[in-house]
Amino acid sequence: MADVTVEEPLLDVRLAEASWLHKLYLNQEKKILGLLSVSVFLAVWEFMGGAWSVYNPIPMLRVNPMFMSAPSLVAKAAYGMFAEGEIYHDLYVSGTEFFWGYLLSVVVAVPFGVAVGWYKKMSHIFDPFINAMNATPRVALLPLVIIWLGIGILSKVGIIFLGAVFPILINARDGVKTTPKSLLNAAKSFGASEWKIFATVVLPSTVPFILTGLRLGVGRGLVGVMVGELYAATAGIGFMVTVAGATFQTDKVFVGVLIFAITGMILTEALNNLERRFDGWRPKVGASA
């Protein structure tokens, strides 16, 4: 009978011998270093262009707030915009555009990507178009989208859809194609039908890839919101950023940028947490095998 080697988790000697304060740091190292780096960045930024700049003895390190603003000025502008209520309509418009554009991309990309990955003939037919469109800058298609869909909400939904659909579609397609062949052969040896193999083997191994595509699609979709509202809009966060930039209101520009950044971080982290729940379904390849 062959010997079976059982892997045991290694004890972290640093953690075992550390003081409680050092243990707290080791356990929360990612959060502490992240918070520290952001705090230092904001402090230096404020020191260069904000209220603390009066204590800055080096003139060349002082930045005109009209060009770079400062954290305190951005916070003041954000408070004023939310207190006066002028930003809520823009948030509603951009949120509506992103929701429908992203939802449409998921509804189209997931089943179509899985089908292209599963059926070889579909792959041969559609792969050239998918790869060509994925390599095409979506901004180049904006004039056509505006001509086809007008300057209303549909054109922004179309741009967001074009931005988010291909990362999701390609990840779904490649997830099906990377299903371990050993699992497919094992299922076939037990007489499983094609649908049974797809439902019990292929689809579970594809789910982590689909979630990765959803995460990548969030960033592309938010870029689509900004690009669509930059060229053809009368409302929205992107439109607000455009108007503020044209009138040198850099504090309002940073408010818009922060809204995009925070939205992306929240959605990405939520999808990361969901993706980690399905890590066990991901095929082990390369060094992780």
Secondary structure as UniProt FT lines:
FT   HELIX           13..17
FT   HELIX           20..27
FT   HELIX           29..49
FT   HELIX           51..55
FT   HELIX           59..61
FT   HELIX           65..68
FT   HELIX           71..84
FT   TURN            85..87
FT   HELIX           88..118
FT   HELIX           120..135
FT   HELIX           138..141
FT   HELIX           142..149
FT   HELIX           153..177
FT   HELIX           181..189
FT   TURN            190..191
FT   HELIX           194..197
FT   HELIX           198..202
FT   HELIX           203..231
FT   HELIX           237..246
FT   TURN            247..248
FT   HELIX           250..277
FT   HELIX           279..281
FT   HELIX           286..288
//
